[in-house]
Amino acid sequence: MNKHFSTVLTFISASFLTSSCVSDELVAKENLTLCPDVRPQICTQDYNPVCARLEDGSWKSYPNGCTACGDPKVVGYRKGDCTDGKHSAPDFPAR
C-alpha cells in the first residue's frame, strides 16, 4: 500500500474513532439525541421544543429537533425547552 495513502487512511480512522467516542460520551452524559451528518434542509413547523447543545458547549432552545439540527452549530438536543427546569446540566438556567 502507498505510504501516503496509509497515513491518510490512519488519520481518517483515528478521526472517526475520536468523534464516535465523543458522541457516545455526549449521548450518555447529557442524554442527547445527536444530529445526523446530513443536516435537514426543510422542517415541519410543529412545536415540540428541544434544548440543543451547540459546538461551543452553550445551550439554545429550538421549536423542534429538526429545526435544531438544521443549525450546523448544533451537536444534539434533548426534549424540552432549555428554561423548563427539567435539565440538570449546570449550563441550564435554574427556575
C-alpha positions in Angstrom: 0.0 0.0 0.0 1.2 3.5 -0.8 2.8 5.1 2.4 0.9 8.4 1.8 -2.4 6.6 1.4 -1.8 4.5 4.5 -1.1 7.7 6.5 -4.3 9.4 5.3 -6.3 6.2 6.0 -4.9 6.1 9.6 -5.8 9.7 10.1 -9.3 9.3 8.9 -9.8 6.2 11.0 -8.5 8.0 14.1 -10.7 11.0 13.5 -13.7 8.7 13.1 -13.0 6.9 16.3 -12.4 10.1 18.3 -15.6 11.7 17.1 -17.5 8.4 17.8 -16.2 8.3 21.4 -17.1 12.0 21.9 -20.6 11.4 20.5 -21.1 8.3 22.8 -20.0 10.4 25.8 -22.4 13.2 24.9 -25.3 10.8 24.5 -24.6 9.1 27.8 -23.7 12.1 29.9 -26.1 14.6 28.6 -28.9 12.4 27.3 -28.7 13.9 23.8 -30.2 12.9 20.5 -27.3 13.5 18.1 -27.9 15.4 14.9 -27.2 13.4 11.7 -24.2 14.1 9.5 -26.5 15.1 6.7 -28.4 18.1 8.1 -32.1 18.7 7.3 -32.9 21.4 4.7 -36.6 21.6 5.3 -38.5 21.0 8.6 -42.2 21.0 9.6 -43.5 23.9 11.6 -44.6 21.8 14.6 -43.9 23.0 18.1 -42.2 20.3 20.2 -39.5 22.3 21.9 -36.0 21.0 22.4 -32.9 22.2 24.2 -29.9 21.9 21.8 -26.2 21.8 22.7 -24.1 23.9 20.4 -20.4 23.1 19.5 -19.1 25.7 21.9 -20.9 24.0 24.8 -23.7 26.5 25.1 -27.4 25.6 25.0 -30.2 27.1 22.9 -34.0 26.4 22.6 -35.5 25.4 19.2 -39.1 24.7 18.3 -38.3 21.1 17.3 -35.4 18.7 16.8 -35.4 19.1 13.0 -35.0 22.8 13.3 -32.3 22.4 15.9 -30.3 20.0 13.6 -30.8 22.4 10.7 -28.3 24.7 12.5 -24.8 23.4 11.7 -23.6 24.6 15.1 -25.9 22.2 17.0 -24.4 18.9 18.1 -27.5 17.3 19.5 -30.7 18.0 21.6 -32.9 17.0 24.4 -36.7 17.1 24.7 -38.0 20.3 26.4 -37.2 23.9 26.3 -33.9 24.9 27.9 -35.7 27.0 30.5 -38.3 24.4 31.6 -36.3 23.5 34.8 -36.1 19.8 33.8 -32.5 19.8 32.7 -29.7 19.0 35.1 -26.7 20.3 33.3 -25.1 23.3 35.1 -25.3 25.4 32.0 -29.1 25.4 32.1 -30.7 28.4 33.8 -32.4 27.5 37.1 -36.1 28.2 37.5 
